[in-house]
Amino acid sequence: MGKGKKFTAAEKHFQDKEVTLRQEMRKTIEWSEEIINVNNQLTKENKQMKKDFDELKEKYSKLLEYSNMTEEDIKTALRKDKGMDQFGSLMGVMGQDIGRYL
């Protein structure tokens, strides 16, 4: 009978250890999911910041380009750039319209 009690005590000990390990695993999984979520958010923010940086870099390049021009050349370049923007917008709209029919 004494051996049966020892086995039950050992079994109880291992059950307690299993419960503890499962709790630790659950906490670790939750912590890992939280890290993944934070990482995804930071990746999204990083992409947006890169996009913003690229836009600012493009504007800065244009300003540098304009800084070496005469006033008349700047006006001409601005009209050309505005025309290109309008053309790009038109192409975007046309692309959407064409996509509907494909």
Summary of the structure (lengths in Angstrom):
residues: 102
radius of gyration: 32.5
end to end distance: 82.1
largest distance: 106.0
contacts: 197
relative contact order: 0.04
helix: 95%
strand: 0%
